[in-house]
Amino acid sequence: MSKLSVDQKNIGSLFSDKKADFIIPDYQRPYAWTEEQCQTLWEDMFNFAFPDNNKDKFNSEEEYYLGPIVTFKNDKSKMEVIDGQQRLTTLMLLLRAFFIKFEKAADNDTVRTRENIARCIWKTDEFGNPNMEELKIDSEVATDNDKDEFLQILKTGEAGKELRSKYANNYRFFQEKIREFADQFPGYISYFPTRILNNCILLPIEADNQNTALRIFSTLNDRGLPLSDADIFKAQFYNYYSAKGEKDAFIKRWKELEEKCEKIFHPIQGTPMDELFTRYMYYERAKQGNKSSTTEALRKFYEKDEYTLLKRDGTLDNLSALADFWTDIANQDEDKFSERILKKLFVLNYAPNGMWNYFVSVYFMQNKNDRNELNEEEFYNFLDTIIPFIWAYAVYNPGVNALRTPVYSEMINIVQNKEVKFEEFMFEYNAIRNSLENYRYYNQRPVTKSMLTWWTFENKEQELLDLSCVFEIEHIYAKKREENENKLVNKENLESLGNKSLLEKRINIRASDYKFEDKKKYYKGFINNRNEEKKGTEIKELVQFANSKDDFVEKDIEDRKELMISEFLNYMRRKNLIK
């Protein structure tokens, strides 16, 4: 069982403790506090220390809680900060600003206050004398180019206008607030820092290892962003490239990679960079021959053998190539992919689950050439095979966990340069036909939109659609129409696959309650009373219906459903997915 040391301490006792030796590790995010946040901190502490602007109304028994500081003692016996980095840094800047204000202090109270502050900022000898060369805090943040300014400010107490970092801006802000405070309340000057040291409370939580500290942080944190797995991985890369003398180049590459991932990945859990590492993990996992349906946590996978995988020259290059690949997909880059491939990728974007992202990532990593390109024909055939399999599996054996077994097995085939055929997971014809026919294609079920997206592109005239466009599910025979006319013999046909289509949200809102004869103009587009053009749908099948049909009735629903299922089964046959 992990051990924890939890204690409530005021700032003075925590910072002045001889054991206090804080290190902000390389995987932390850069210092981010703004002047506005410093203003809030100043006002809150001032109002606490001087109720109604009166020093005599202060109750010395009261406390002002500033939050937790989560640390663990690393292998260099330093207190590695997991949570509380931002406030810890800000408090150090505030105390340093008070210290320099008291530099020429003469009266006893101010001198004692200055000495108390000094013991919080600098390490002391056995007699309690501060060593002005040894700070009680250090920063190794890999992507913080300004951390040296922070340490310089603490050592010198100076932040000239040439310094532009957040550290310098906030330090100058505190200096100005202290000057204003001293001018307005000259008799209070030593009370404020003393009350900050004695009555402002932190909750130091010291864990016995990094993982425990990170878990605590994730549980406690409700303000900033918790450290992600990618932050930990960044530290390993940073150390590796620093040892090679390539620190600055790495920092530049990492920032570019972060910016790229933030644009293209929007995971429900974790950060965009975590998502990139997850997609790459499946490639490395497949190379290890691991087809277990139980997937390890991301950090546990990469931390094996002291993060050996992250200490290889090619890993960062592979991550960058993978991010570029998904950027090209997100941008529907016609210079990188043919239109037919972009159509398949559009269809996959509406897959019933996200497993295809990992599947395609493994395929790319294994089959890319030296220019990070894929063979057009082979890539198309791969996409054209996985679509009907994933769709059919979602109907026949719902749940992303169920899909892991065949997909993980095929991932291993990919890295062994074998063609993806799903030979061990082929479908029996009658069983899959019955599943497709009897499945309830309700709107809230992901596979419904999946089937409709596939069907949209079965139309030979269908052009590529924009990934940024929002599509909803259209009832061609409207629900309101059935409520008013009550003509359907089989009421279940209203929710039949044969009665549904993709339709742009902007059109679907207007067309939802109309009779077919009224819907037609929305499908085709029209000029309104203000002579404004209202663009029609880009779904070719609906435009064709609008141009060729006077009505869309129950027989049309039933015939269309039968056609859709028959064509899907033919698709599966062409890809040899049926026994």
Backbone torsions as a table, in degrees:
resi	resn	phi	psi	omega
1	MET	NA	135.9	179.4
2	SER	-68.4	145.9	-179.6
3	LYS	-103.6	142.5	179.1
4	LEU	-127.0	144.4	171.5
5	SER	-117.5	113.6	-176.9
6	VAL	-121.8	128.6	-178.4
7	ASP	-153.1	139.4	175.5
8	GLN	-87.7	124.9	-178.1
9	LYS	-137.3	148.2	171.2
10	ASN	-78.2	164.6	-176.0
11	ILE	-57.8	-42.6	-177.5
12	GLY	-59.4	-48.0	-176.6
13	SER	-71.8	-34.5	179.8
14	LEU	-69.8	-48.9	-175.7
15	PHE	-73.0	-33.7	-175.1
16	SER	-85.4	-7.9	177.8
17	ASP	-57.0	135.0	-179.0
18	LYS	-60.9	-25.0	179.8
19	LYS	-80.5	-11.1	-177.6
20	ALA	-68.5	113.3	179.4
21	ASP	-150.1	81.7	-170.5
22	PHE	-82.2	139.8	172.9
23	ILE	-130.5	125.4	174.4
24	ILE	-89.9	111.2	-168.5
25	PRO	-71.6	166.2	-174.7
26	ASP	-63.3	-26.5	-176.4
27	TYR	-84.4	-5.2	178.0
28	GLN	-69.5	160.1	175.0
29	ARG	-79.0	156.5	179.3
30	PRO	-62.0	158.6	176.8
31	TYR	-59.7	133.7	-170.3
32	ALA	-132.3	-0.1	-176.6
33	TRP	-64.7	139.2	178.8
34	THR	-99.0	169.5	176.9
35	GLU	-61.1	-34.2	179.0
36	GLU	-62.0	-41.8	178.5
37	GLN	-67.5	-36.7	176.8
38	CYS	-65.9	-38.1	177.4
39	GLN	-61.2	-43.6	179.2
40	THR	-63.2	-44.1	178.6
41	LEU	-60.9	-46.2	-179.9
42	TRP	-59.3	-49.4	-178.4
43	GLU	-62.7	-42.3	-179.8
44	ASP	-62.8	-45.2	-178.8
45	MET	-71.0	-36.0	177.9
46	PHE	-64.4	-47.2	179.9
47	ASN	-63.2	-31.4	176.1
48	PHE	-70.9	-44.2	-175.2
49	ALA	-75.9	-28.3	-177.0
50	PHE	-134.4	76.0	179.7
51	PRO	-56.0	131.0	-179.7
52	ASP	55.5	31.9	179.5
53	ASN	61.5	26.0	-175.4
54	ASN	-124.6	119.1	-178.1
55	LYS	-67.9	-24.7	-176.0
56	ASP	-80.0	-12.3	178.1
57	LYS	-86.6	-2.4	-178.6
58	PHE	-70.5	133.2	177.3
59	ASN	-101.1	110.1	-175.1
60	SER	-66.0	-11.1	178.5
61	GLU	-86.2	-15.1	-177.7
62	GLU	-80.3	158.4	-178.8
63	GLU	-135.1	149.7	177.2
64	TYR	-116.4	116.9	-173.2
65	TYR	-88.5	126.3	-177.4
66	LEU	-103.8	-10.0	177.3
67	GLY	116.3	178.4	-177.0
68	PRO	-85.4	157.3	168.8
69	ILE	-126.0	110.5	-177.3
70	VAL	-100.9	123.9	-178.4
71	THR	-136.9	169.4	165.2
72	PHE	-145.3	153.7	-179.3
73	LYS	-85.0	116.4	-177.5
74	ASN	-82.1	-175.8	-174.7
75	ASP	-71.4	-4.4	173.8
76	LYS	-105.2	12.9	178.3
77	SER	63.9	24.7	175.1
78	LYS	-99.4	153.1	-179.8
79	MET	-85.3	95.5	-177.6
80	GLU	-75.3	122.1	-172.2
81	VAL	-86.8	118.7	177.2
82	ILE	-98.3	-43.5	177.3
83	ASP	-129.4	140.7	177.2
84	GLY	104.9	5.4	-178.0
85	GLN	-55.6	-45.7	-173.7
86	GLN	-66.9	-47.0	-179.2
87	ARG	-72.7	-33.7	177.6
88	LEU	-62.3	-45.7	178.2
89	THR	-61.9	-44.2	-177.9
90	THR	-65.4	-41.0	178.8
91	LEU	-64.2	-37.5	177.4
92	MET	-63.1	-42.3	177.7
93	LEU	-63.1	-41.4	179.2
94	LEU	-63.0	-46.4	-179.9
95	LEU	-64.3	-37.0	179.6
96	ARG	-66.3	-36.1	177.9
97	ALA	-66.1	-38.7	175.1
98	PHE	-65.3	-41.5	-176.7
99	PHE	-60.2	-45.6	-177.8
100	ILE	-69.3	-27.9	175.8
101	LYS	-65.1	-32.3	-176.8
102	PHE	-95.0	10.2	-172.4
103	GLU	-57.0	-35.2	-179.2
104	LYS	-107.1	26.7	-177.9
105	ALA	-62.1	145.3	-179.3
106	ALA	-121.9	-36.3	-177.4
107	ASP	-74.6	155.5	-171.4
108	ASN	-60.6	-44.2	-177.2
109	ASP	-61.8	-44.1	-178.0
110	THR	-69.2	-38.2	177.7
111	VAL	-62.0	-45.4	179.3
112	ARG	-63.3	-39.5	178.2
113	THR	-62.5	-42.5	178.8
114	ARG	-61.0	-42.3	179.9
115	GLU	-65.6	-39.4	178.5
116	ASN	-64.0	-40.4	178.5
117	ILE	-65.7	-42.6	-178.9
118	ALA	-57.5	-39.5	-179.6
119	ARG	-69.5	-16.0	176.7
120	CYS	-86.5	-26.5	-175.2
121	ILE	-95.9	-38.5	-175.4
122	TRP	-116.8	152.5	173.8
123	LYS	-69.0	152.8	-175.8
124	THR	-123.0	159.9	175.3
125	ASP	-85.0	-173.1	-175.3
126	GLU	-66.6	-17.0	178.6
127	PHE	-96.1	3.5	178.8
128	GLY	85.2	12.3	179.4
129	ASN	-86.2	128.7	-177.3
130	PRO	-72.0	139.8	173.4
131	ASN	-97.9	105.7	-171.3
132	MET	-67.9	-1.8	178.2
133	GLU	-98.8	-9.1	-175.1
134	GLU	-122.8	102.1	179.2
135	LEU	-76.5	157.3	177.1
136	LYS	-90.0	5.0	178.8
137	ILE	-142.8	144.4	177.2
138	ASP	-140.7	158.5	179.8
139	SER	-130.8	133.3	176.4
140	GLU	-121.7	18.1	-173.2
141	VAL	-55.8	120.5	-170.8
142	ALA	-61.9	-40.8	-173.4
143	THR	-101.8	16.7	178.0
144	ASP	-104.9	99.2	-178.3
145	ASN	-72.8	-11.7	-175.2
146	ASP	-101.8	4.2	-174.6
147	LYS	-60.8	-29.6	178.7
148	ASP	-66.4	-30.9	175.9
149	GLU	-64.2	-39.6	178.7
150	PHE	-58.3	-50.2	-178.3
151	LEU	-66.7	-36.0	177.9
152	GLN	-64.5	-42.8	179.6
153	ILE	-62.1	-44.3	-179.8
154	LEU	-63.6	-36.9	-178.0
155	LYS	-74.3	-42.0	-172.4
156	THR	-100.3	-24.8	-175.3
157	GLY	75.8	13.2	-177.5
158	GLU	-120.2	141.6	176.2
159	ALA	-144.0	82.7	-178.7
160	GLY	-65.6	165.5	-176.5
161	LYS	-63.7	-18.6	178.7
162	GLU	-70.9	-17.2	177.1
163	LEU	-85.6	124.8	-172.3
164	ARG	-115.5	6.1	-176.3
165	SER	-73.8	166.6	174.3
166	LYS	-62.2	-33.7	177.2
167	TYR	-58.6	-50.2	-177.2
168	ALA	-66.2	-43.6	179.9
169	ASN	-59.7	-44.9	-177.8
170	ASN	-71.5	-35.8	177.7
171	TYR	-64.3	-44.4	177.8
172	ARG	-64.4	-35.3	176.6
173	PHE	-60.6	-47.0	-179.8
174	PHE	-65.1	-37.2	177.3
175	GLN	-60.8	-43.1	-180.0
176	GLU	-66.6	-40.8	178.9
177	LYS	-64.1	-37.4	179.6
178	ILE	-68.3	-39.1	176.8
179	ARG	-62.3	-45.8	178.8
180	GLU	-61.7	-42.5	-180.0
181	PHE	-61.7	-45.6	-178.9
182	ALA	-64.6	-36.6	178.9
183	ASP	-69.8	-39.3	-176.0
184	GLN	-80.4	-36.8	-177.8
185	PHE	-128.0	69.3	-174.4
186	PRO	-60.0	-28.8	-179.1
187	GLY	-83.3	-4.3	-174.6
188	TYR	-101.4	-4.6	-162.9
189	ILE	-54.6	-39.5	-178.2
190	SER	-83.9	-15.4	-177.9
191	TYR	-72.2	-38.8	-173.4
192	PHE	-62.1	-56.8	179.9
193	PRO	-63.4	-31.5	178.4
194	THR	-64.5	-42.7	179.5
195	ARG	-71.0	-30.3	173.7
196	ILE	-64.6	-45.9	-178.6
197	LEU	-67.2	-38.7	-172.6
198	ASN	-91.8	-28.3	-169.9
199	ASN	-122.8	-4.8	173.8
200	CYS	-92.9	124.0	-166.0
201	ILE	-108.6	137.4	170.2
202	LEU	-116.6	156.2	177.8
203	LEU	-113.3	88.6	178.8
204	PRO	-72.3	126.5	177.1
205	ILE	-120.0	112.4	-179.0
206	GLU	-106.6	120.0	179.2
207	ALA	-95.3	165.8	-178.5
208	ASP	-89.6	-6.7	176.4
209	ASN	-159.4	169.6	-175.4
210	GLN	-64.4	-44.6	-177.1
211	ASN	-60.6	-42.2	178.2
212	THR	-63.2	-43.1	179.6
213	ALA	-61.8	-40.0	179.6
214	LEU	-67.2	-39.0	177.5
215	ARG	-63.9	-41.2	179.0
216	ILE	-62.8	-44.0	-180.0
217	PHE	-58.7	-47.3	-179.1
218	SER	-61.0	-33.1	-179.2
219	THR	-75.7	-43.0	-174.4
220	LEU	-80.4	-33.7	-165.8
221	ASN	-70.8	124.7	175.8
222	ASP	-134.5	15.9	-179.1
223	ARG	-118.9	-71.7	-178.0
224	GLY	-84.5	-173.5	177.7
225	LEU	-86.1	127.5	177.9
226	PRO	-67.2	155.4	176.9
227	LEU	-61.2	133.5	179.5
228	SER	-94.6	169.1	173.8
229	ASP	-59.8	-39.0	-178.8
230	ALA	-63.0	-30.6	176.3
231	ASP	-62.9	-40.0	178.6
232	ILE	-67.5	-40.7	-179.8
233	PHE	-66.1	-36.1	178.7
234	LYS	-58.0	-40.0	-179.4
235	ALA	-62.3	-39.5	-180.0
236	GLN	-66.7	-43.6	175.7
237	PHE	-60.8	-44.3	-177.5
238	TYR	-58.4	-46.9	179.6
239	ASN	-63.5	-40.9	-178.2
240	TYR	-64.0	-49.2	-177.4
241	TYR	-75.6	-27.0	175.0
242	SER	-64.2	-41.7	179.5
243	ALA	-63.9	-24.9	179.0
244	LYS	-90.4	0.4	-177.9
245	GLY	76.4	23.4	-176.6
246	GLU	-120.4	31.8	-175.6
247	LYS	-59.9	-51.2	-175.5
248	ASP	-64.0	-40.2	178.8
249	ALA	-64.5	-38.3	178.5
250	PHE	-64.5	-46.5	-178.2
251	ILE	-58.0	-42.0	178.4
252	LYS	-63.2	-45.4	180.0
253	ARG	-63.7	-40.8	-177.5
254	TRP	-64.9	-43.3	179.4
255	LYS	-62.5	-41.7	178.0
256	GLU	-63.1	-38.8	179.5
257	LEU	-67.0	-41.3	177.5
258	GLU	-61.0	-45.4	-179.1
259	GLU	-62.4	-39.4	179.9
260	LYS	-65.5	-46.1	-177.3
261	CYS	-66.2	-34.9	179.6
262	GLU	-64.9	-26.1	179.9
263	LYS	-80.9	-31.1	-170.0
264	ILE	-109.2	-23.6	-177.2
265	PHE	-110.5	134.3	179.3
266	HIS	-136.1	66.6	-175.4
267	PRO	-69.8	151.4	176.6
268	ILE	-68.8	-38.0	178.1
269	GLN	-123.4	149.6	179.1
270	GLY	77.1	-179.2	-177.9
271	THR	-97.9	166.7	175.5
272	PRO	-56.3	-37.2	178.0
273	MET	-68.2	-36.4	174.4
274	ASP	-57.7	-39.5	-179.8
275	GLU	-63.0	-41.1	177.9
276	LEU	-61.8	-45.5	179.5
277	PHE	-63.9	-33.5	178.5
278	THR	-66.3	-45.3	-179.5
279	ARG	-63.6	-38.1	178.6
280	TYR	-71.8	-32.8	-179.6
281	MET	-56.5	-38.9	-177.2
282	TYR	-65.6	-30.3	176.0
283	TYR	-68.0	-49.7	180.0
284	GLU	-65.7	-35.2	178.2
285	ARG	-63.3	-43.1	179.1
286	ALA	-64.7	-39.1	178.6
287	LYS	-63.1	-27.3	177.3
288	GLN	-80.3	-3.8	179.8
289	GLY	76.3	20.1	-175.9
290	ASN	-89.2	110.5	176.8
291	LYS	-117.3	20.5	176.5
292	SER	-61.7	138.2	-179.9
293	SER	-75.8	-8.4	175.0
294	THR	-92.8	116.1	-177.2
295	THR	-97.0	132.5	179.1
296	GLU	-68.2	154.9	172.5
297	ALA	-62.7	149.4	-173.1
298	LEU	-56.2	-48.9	-176.4
299	ARG	-66.6	-38.1	-180.0
300	LYS	-63.8	-34.8	179.2
301	PHE	-65.5	-47.1	-174.2
302	TYR	-80.5	-21.6	-176.1
303	GLU	-81.9	-3.0	179.9
304	LYS	-58.1	142.2	177.7
305	ASP	51.2	43.6	177.2
306	GLU	57.4	46.2	175.0
307	TYR	61.2	38.1	-178.5
308	THR	-55.2	-40.1	-177.1
309	LEU	-60.1	-32.9	-178.6
310	LEU	-84.7	-1.2	-179.5
311	LYS	-110.6	28.8	174.9
312	ARG	-109.1	143.9	-177.0
313	ASP	-59.4	-34.6	-172.7
314	GLY	-84.6	-11.9	-172.4
315	THR	-65.1	-46.9	-179.4
316	LEU	-65.9	-36.6	175.9
317	ASP	-62.1	-42.0	179.2
318	ASN	-64.1	-42.3	178.5
319	LEU	-62.2	-40.9	179.5
320	SER	-65.7	-42.1	179.2
321	ALA	-63.7	-40.7	-179.9
322	LEU	-66.2	-40.4	177.9
323	ALA	-64.2	-40.0	177.9
324	ASP	-64.3	-40.1	178.8
325	PHE	-59.4	-48.0	-179.1
326	TRP	-72.4	-26.4	173.7
327	THR	-65.9	-42.7	178.2
328	ASP	-62.8	-36.9	177.3
329	ILE	-66.8	-46.5	-178.8
330	ALA	-61.9	-34.6	-179.9
331	ASN	-86.6	-1.6	-176.1
332	GLN	47.7	52.8	-173.5
333	ASP	-70.5	109.6	-178.0
334	GLU	-74.4	-13.7	175.3
335	ASP	-79.6	-20.1	-178.3
336	LYS	-101.4	-29.9	-176.0
337	PHE	-132.3	146.3	174.7
338	SER	-71.3	164.5	-179.4
339	GLU	-63.2	-37.8	-178.2
340	ARG	-67.3	-33.9	176.1
341	ILE	-71.1	-41.0	178.3
342	LEU	-61.7	-33.7	176.5
343	LYS	-66.2	-43.0	178.1
344	LYS	-63.7	-39.9	179.0
345	LEU	-67.3	-34.7	174.9
346	PHE	-62.0	-45.6	178.6
347	VAL	-59.1	-44.5	-179.8
348	LEU	-63.9	-27.5	177.7
349	ASN	-62.0	-20.0	177.3
350	TYR	-107.2	25.5	177.8
351	ALA	-61.7	153.7	-177.8
352	PRO	-68.8	-11.8	175.7
353	ASN	-155.7	172.8	-173.8
354	GLY	-88.9	5.7	-175.7
355	MET	-60.8	-27.8	-178.1
356	TRP	-61.7	-30.4	179.6
357	ASN	-60.0	-41.3	-179.2
358	TYR	-74.1	-38.6	179.3
359	PHE	-60.0	-50.0	-178.5
360	VAL	-67.7	-34.4	177.8
361	SER	-62.1	-43.7	178.6
362	VAL	-62.7	-43.4	179.8
363	TYR	-59.8	-46.4	-179.4
364	PHE	-61.1	-48.7	-176.2
365	MET	-60.9	-36.8	-177.4
366	GLN	-78.9	-33.2	-169.1
367	ASN	-108.1	-2.9	179.7
368	LYS	-66.3	147.9	176.8
369	ASN	-91.8	-169.4	-177.4
370	ASP	-64.9	-19.6	178.3
371	ARG	-98.9	13.0	-179.5
372	ASN	60.2	37.4	178.2
373	GLU	-115.2	158.3	179.4
374	LEU	-112.2	152.3	173.0
375	ASN	-66.7	125.0	-174.7
376	GLU	-56.5	-53.3	-174.9
377	GLU	-65.6	-44.3	-178.3
378	GLU	-65.9	-41.0	179.6
379	PHE	-66.2	-41.5	177.9
380	TYR	-60.9	-45.2	-179.9
381	ASN	-63.2	-36.8	177.2
382	PHE	-63.0	-50.2	-179.9
383	LEU	-62.6	-39.0	-177.6
384	ASP	-69.6	-17.8	177.3
385	THR	-90.4	-40.7	-174.9
386	ILE	-74.7	-26.0	179.9
387	ILE	-61.7	-57.5	-178.2
388	PRO	-63.7	-32.8	179.9
389	PHE	-66.9	-49.4	-178.5
390	ILE	-62.5	-41.3	-179.8
391	TRP	-63.0	-49.4	-178.5
392	ALA	-64.1	-39.9	-179.4
393	TYR	-65.0	-35.7	179.4
394	ALA	-66.0	-31.5	177.4
395	VAL	-80.5	-44.8	-173.7
396	TYR	-78.5	-35.3	-175.7
397	ASN	-141.3	74.3	-170.7
398	PRO	-59.7	154.8	175.5
399	GLY	108.5	130.2	-178.5
400	VAL	-63.0	-31.8	-179.9
401	ASN	-64.0	-36.3	178.7
402	ALA	-65.1	-35.4	-177.6
403	LEU	-69.9	-20.8	-178.0
404	ARG	-57.2	-41.0	-174.5
405	THR	-58.5	-55.0	179.4
406	PRO	-69.0	-36.5	-176.8
407	VAL	-69.1	-44.4	179.1
408	TYR	-61.3	-37.4	178.3
409	SER	-64.3	-42.4	-179.7
410	GLU	-72.3	-28.2	175.1
411	MET	-59.6	-39.1	178.4
412	ILE	-67.3	-38.3	175.7
413	ASN	-61.2	-37.8	-179.9
414	ILE	-60.7	-49.8	-176.6
415	VAL	-71.3	-12.9	174.2
416	GLN	-97.1	12.8	177.0
417	ASN	60.5	34.0	175.5
418	LYS	-102.0	148.6	179.8
419	GLU	-70.2	140.6	178.1
420	VAL	-78.0	115.3	-177.6
421	LYS	-130.0	-14.2	-176.8
422	PHE	55.1	39.4	-175.2
423	GLU	-62.0	-30.4	-179.1
424	GLU	-84.1	-3.9	-172.5
425	PHE	-131.3	31.4	-179.1
426	MET	-70.0	155.2	-175.6
427	PHE	-97.2	146.1	172.0
428	GLU	-82.7	132.4	-169.1
429	TYR	-56.3	-55.4	-175.6
430	ASN	-62.1	-37.1	-178.4
431	ALA	-65.4	-45.5	-178.0
432	ILE	-73.3	-33.5	177.5
433	ARG	-64.1	-44.8	178.5
434	ASN	-61.4	-39.5	179.7
435	SER	-63.9	-44.8	-179.1
436	LEU	-66.0	-38.9	-177.9
437	GLU	-73.3	-35.5	-173.6
438	ASN	-96.8	-4.2	-179.9
439	TYR	-65.5	139.2	178.1
440	ARG	-88.2	106.4	-174.7
441	TYR	-87.6	66.8	177.1
442	TYR	-74.0	152.5	-176.2
443	ASN	-60.1	-35.8	-174.8
444	GLN	-74.9	-10.8	178.6
445	ARG	-85.0	123.3	-175.3
446	PRO	-55.7	-34.8	-175.4
447	VAL	-65.7	-21.6	178.5
448	THR	-62.8	-51.0	179.0
449	LYS	-67.7	-30.6	176.9
450	SER	-60.9	-49.1	-179.2
451	MET	-63.3	-40.0	-178.9
452	LEU	-67.5	-35.2	178.6
453	THR	-68.6	-44.6	175.5
454	TRP	-57.2	-47.0	-177.2
455	TRP	-63.2	-36.3	178.9
456	THR	-54.5	-42.9	-176.3
457	PHE	-88.5	1.7	169.7
458	GLU	-74.2	-18.8	176.7
459	ASN	-73.7	122.5	-174.7
460	LYS	-63.2	-24.4	-178.3
461	GLU	-90.0	-4.9	-175.7
462	GLN	-68.8	124.2	176.4
463	GLU	-87.0	163.5	178.1
464	LEU	-61.6	137.1	178.6
465	LEU	-100.3	155.7	-177.8
466	ASP	-80.5	127.5	179.9
467	LEU	-61.8	-25.8	-177.7
468	SER	-79.4	-13.0	179.8
469	CYS	-75.3	138.1	179.6
470	VAL	-91.7	122.5	178.6
471	PHE	-111.3	137.9	175.2
472	GLU	-116.1	177.7	-180.0
473	ILE	-97.1	122.2	-178.5
474	GLU	-97.5	132.4	168.5
475	HIS	-89.6	109.9	-177.4
476	ILE	-63.3	-46.0	169.7
477	TYR	-89.2	106.6	-166.9
478	ALA	-67.7	147.6	176.6
479	LYS	-60.0	-43.4	-178.6
480	LYS	-64.5	-33.4	178.2
481	ARG	-62.9	-43.3	179.3
482	GLU	-66.2	-38.4	178.6
483	GLU	-61.6	-37.5	-176.6
484	ASN	-83.4	-37.9	-174.0
485	GLU	-100.1	-29.2	177.6
486	ASN	52.7	51.4	-174.0
487	LYS	-102.6	-15.6	-176.7
488	LEU	-71.1	128.6	176.6
489	VAL	-72.4	-45.7	177.2
490	ASN	-104.4	104.1	-174.9
491	LYS	-62.0	-23.5	179.4
492	GLU	-67.8	-17.7	178.9
493	ASN	-64.4	-21.7	178.3
494	LEU	-59.7	-38.1	-180.0
495	GLU	-100.7	14.0	178.7
496	SER	-67.9	150.7	174.6
497	LEU	-57.8	-32.9	-178.9
498	GLY	-68.3	-12.5	-179.6
499	ASN	-103.7	9.2	-172.1
500	LYS	-124.2	154.0	178.3
501	SER	-154.5	158.1	166.9
502	LEU	-69.6	147.6	174.3
503	LEU	-155.9	136.8	178.9
504	GLU	-54.4	138.8	-177.9
505	LYS	-57.1	-39.0	-177.5
506	ARG	-62.0	-29.0	178.9
507	ILE	-90.4	-40.2	-175.5
508	ASN	-58.9	-35.2	179.5
509	ILE	-60.4	-40.0	-176.8
510	ARG	-82.8	-30.3	-170.9
511	ALA	-94.5	-3.5	-166.4
512	SER	-63.2	-33.7	-172.1
513	ASP	-107.5	11.1	-173.2
514	TYR	-91.9	155.7	167.5
515	LYS	-66.8	161.6	-177.0
516	PHE	-59.1	-40.0	-179.4
517	GLU	-63.2	-27.2	176.8
518	ASP	-84.0	-33.3	179.5
519	LYS	-64.7	-31.7	-171.9
520	LYS	-54.1	-39.9	-177.2
521	LYS	-69.7	-29.6	177.4
522	TYR	-73.5	-34.9	176.4
523	TYR	-65.4	-41.7	-175.2
524	LYS	-85.2	-25.8	-173.3
525	GLY	95.0	156.4	-176.4
526	PHE	-160.9	171.7	175.2
527	ILE	-104.7	124.5	-177.3
528	ASN	-83.9	-176.5	-175.9
529	ASN	-64.1	-21.9	179.0
530	ARG	-94.3	15.9	178.9
531	ASN	61.8	31.0	177.5
532	GLU	-100.3	138.6	179.3
533	GLU	-82.3	126.2	175.0
534	LYS	-105.4	110.1	-173.3
535	LYS	-67.0	140.2	178.3
536	GLY	-82.2	-174.3	-178.0
537	THR	-77.6	154.5	173.0
538	GLU	-94.3	2.7	176.4
539	ILE	-81.2	106.1	-170.7
540	LYS	-61.5	-36.7	-178.2
541	GLU	-60.5	-41.3	-180.0
542	LEU	-67.5	-36.9	176.9
543	VAL	-65.5	-40.7	178.3
544	GLN	-64.5	-39.9	176.3
545	PHE	-61.2	-44.4	-177.8
546	ALA	-63.6	-32.2	-178.5
547	ASN	-84.4	-20.8	-171.7
548	SER	-116.5	-16.4	-174.1
549	LYS	-115.5	141.4	172.1
550	ASP	-87.6	-24.7	179.9
551	ASP	-154.0	163.4	175.8
552	PHE	-127.6	109.2	-170.4
553	VAL	-117.3	-174.8	-173.4
554	GLU	-60.3	-38.9	179.2
555	LYS	-63.7	-35.9	177.2
556	ASP	-62.6	-40.3	178.4
557	ILE	-60.9	-49.1	-176.0
558	GLU	-67.1	-42.4	180.0
559	ASP	-65.6	-40.7	-178.2
560	ARG	-67.6	-40.4	177.7
561	LYS	-61.1	-45.9	179.9
562	GLU	-60.9	-41.2	179.2
563	LEU	-64.2	-44.4	-178.0
564	MET	-61.6	-45.7	-178.0
565	ILE	-69.3	-40.5	178.6
566	SER	-62.7	-43.2	179.6
567	GLU	-67.3	-35.0	178.1
568	PHE	-67.7	-40.7	177.1
569	LEU	-64.2	-38.7	175.5
570	ASN	-63.0	-38.8	177.0
571	TYR	-59.8	-45.9	178.9
572	MET	-62.9	-39.1	178.6
573	ARG	-63.6	-43.9	-179.4
574	ARG	-59.9	-31.8	-178.8
575	LYS	-93.4	9.6	176.2
576	ASN	58.2	41.8	179.5
577	LEU	-99.4	-3.6	179.8
578	ILE	-113.1	134.7	-177.9
579	LYS	-64.8	NA	NA
